[in-house]
Amino acid sequence: MIRITVCLLLLLFSAGCGTGDLVDHSRDPDMFVAEVKEMVLQCTEDARQSEEPADALWAVVHDLNPDELRHRPTGEHTSIYEQLHSLASEISSECEAVDGRTPDLNQRLDELVALTNQLPGDNVMPESRDID
């Protein structure tokens, strides 16, 4: 009797757990641009506050690498993604060369934010936030 009850409950539960109206956003350029913009702005803010800004920029350098972008829905923003990758890589390399923060780090991060703000969507972070 317990087995029958458990089976009936499982059948009822599984009937209500269909796929429904799930939408696959993994190939949606609009969703991707929003995620990229949020990621870059957050990493930039983290780099401003970090003693190791190169580490804070790692996600931008990695995720916007041209090899990674080939598998992403870049839409019409491919050029900006490539520029963001290049600039983040430069800033990261400069920070690694001095093993920390460079004297012009905030200015360079402002450049990264300004480039990011060319992407559509809300500008979540201000262009300049001097922490020094």
Long-range contacts (C-beta under 8 A, 24 or more apart in sequence): 26-73, 27-73, 28-73, 29-73, 29-74, 29-75, 29-76, 29-77, 30-75, 31-73, 32-72, 32-73, 32-74, 32-75, 33-75, 33-77, 33-119, 33-120, 33-121, 34-121, 36-63, 36-64, 36-77, 36-81, 36-84, 36-119, 37-116, 37-119, 37-121, 37-124, 38-124, 39-63, 40-84, 40-88, 40-112, 40-116, 41-113, 41-116, 41-123, 41-124, 41-125, 42-125, 43-88, 44-109, 44-112, 44-113, 44-116, 44-125, 45-125, 45-129, 47-91, 47-105, 47-109, 48-105, 48-106, 48-109, 48-129, 48-131, 49-131, 51-100, 51-101, 52-95, 52-100, 53-91, 53-92, 53-95, 53-100, 53-101, 53-105, 53-109, 54-91, 54-92, 54-93, 54-95, 54-96, 57-88, 57-91, 57-92, 57-95, 58-92, 60-84, 60-85, 60-88, 60-112, 61-85, 61-88, 61-89, 61-92, 64-88, 77-119, 80-115, 80-118, 80-119, 83-115, 84-112, 84-115, 84-116, 87-111, 87-112, 87-115, 88-112, 106-130, 106-131, 106-132
